[in-house]
Amino acid sequence: MIFFIVFSYSLTQPQTIIEKFARMNNPQLPDQAIRYKRNVTIFWSLFFIFNGSVALITCLLENMYWWTIYNGLISYLLIGICMGMEWLIRQKFQR
């Protein structure tokens, strides 16, 4: 929930949270990179909504098996896959 709040709030600011992190390494970002960072922030905000919703549903089902499978395995796999895909896309984008 905290990540969703931070990421989505940053969309209302001139610089998103991801852009602020990127500027720590490269203060002069091109406009194309800024747009990319905003889109990544939107993606993660939507992912946090999805992930939180599924986690809530598994909680409301009152089925310990599904809660454990999703919250202890699937959600982490999804996060890892999303991070890996974003890293691959960023590598291609930077070239």
Backbone torsions as a table, in degrees:
resi	resn	phi	psi	omega
1	MET	NA	-41.0	-179.6
2	ILE	-63.3	-43.4	179.0
3	PHE	-60.7	-43.1	179.0
4	PHE	-59.6	-45.7	-179.0
5	ILE	-62.4	-46.6	-178.0
6	VAL	-64.7	-48.1	-177.4
7	PHE	-66.6	-46.7	-177.6
8	SER	-68.8	-37.5	176.4
9	TYR	-62.2	-38.7	-178.1
10	SER	-64.5	-21.7	177.0
11	LEU	-67.5	-20.1	178.8
12	THR	-87.7	-5.8	-177.2
13	GLN	-99.6	162.0	178.0
14	PRO	-60.1	-34.2	177.5
15	GLN	-120.3	130.3	175.8
16	THR	-76.2	166.1	-179.6
17	ILE	-61.1	-38.1	-179.7
18	ILE	-68.5	-38.2	177.0
19	GLU	-64.4	-39.1	178.3
20	LYS	-61.8	-42.3	176.9
21	PHE	-64.1	-41.4	-179.2
22	ALA	-64.5	-36.3	-178.9
23	ARG	-70.1	-15.0	175.4
24	MET	-65.6	-33.8	178.9
25	ASN	-92.8	-30.8	-175.7
26	ASN	-143.0	93.4	-176.8
27	PRO	-62.7	-25.4	-177.3
28	GLN	-104.3	86.2	178.9
29	LEU	-90.7	137.8	175.0
30	PRO	-70.9	159.3	-178.9
31	ASP	-56.5	-37.3	-179.6
32	GLN	-63.2	-39.2	178.9
33	ALA	-68.0	-36.4	179.2
34	ILE	-65.3	-43.9	176.9
35	ARG	-61.7	-41.9	178.8
36	TYR	-60.7	-45.3	-179.2
37	LYS	-63.7	-38.1	177.0
38	ARG	-64.7	-42.1	178.7
39	ASN	-64.8	-38.0	177.0
40	VAL	-65.0	-39.6	178.1
41	THR	-64.0	-41.3	176.5
42	ILE	-61.8	-45.1	179.6
43	PHE	-57.6	-49.3	-177.5
44	TRP	-66.0	-35.6	176.4
45	SER	-61.7	-44.6	177.6
46	LEU	-65.5	-39.1	177.9
47	PHE	-62.1	-41.9	-179.9
48	PHE	-64.2	-36.0	175.5
49	ILE	-63.5	-48.7	179.6
50	PHE	-59.6	-51.4	-176.5
51	ASN	-61.7	-43.8	178.5
52	GLY	-65.2	-37.4	179.2
53	SER	-66.1	-45.5	178.7
54	VAL	-65.2	-40.7	177.6
55	ALA	-60.8	-41.3	177.9
56	LEU	-64.7	-43.3	179.2
57	ILE	-60.9	-44.0	179.5
58	THR	-64.2	-30.9	177.6
59	CYS	-70.7	-43.7	-178.2
60	LEU	-70.4	-22.8	177.4
61	LEU	-68.6	-18.3	-178.9
62	GLU	53.4	39.8	177.6
63	ASN	-121.0	106.5	-174.7
64	MET	-60.0	-33.5	-179.9
65	TYR	-61.2	-52.9	-177.3
66	TRP	-68.7	-36.3	177.2
67	TRP	-61.4	-45.8	-178.6
68	THR	-66.6	-43.9	-179.5
69	ILE	-61.4	-48.1	-177.5
70	TYR	-71.4	-54.8	-172.8
71	ASN	-74.5	-20.9	-178.6
72	GLY	-103.9	-13.2	-177.7
73	LEU	-135.8	-63.0	-172.1
74	ILE	-60.3	-44.6	-178.2
75	SER	-62.4	-38.4	178.9
76	TYR	-69.2	-38.2	175.7
77	LEU	-62.4	-43.5	178.9
78	LEU	-62.3	-42.5	178.1
79	ILE	-61.7	-46.2	179.2
80	GLY	-62.3	-42.2	178.2
81	ILE	-63.5	-45.3	179.8
82	CYS	-62.8	-42.2	179.3
83	MET	-65.3	-42.2	179.2
84	GLY	-64.3	-43.5	178.9
85	MET	-64.0	-41.8	179.6
86	GLU	-64.3	-39.1	178.7
87	TRP	-63.2	-43.8	178.8
88	LEU	-63.5	-43.2	179.0
89	ILE	-64.7	-40.4	179.1
90	ARG	-63.4	-39.6	178.9
91	GLN	-62.1	-43.1	178.3
92	LYS	-66.7	-39.4	-179.6
93	PHE	-64.1	-37.2	-176.0
94	GLN	-73.4	-19.2	-179.0
95	ARG	-80.7	NA	NA
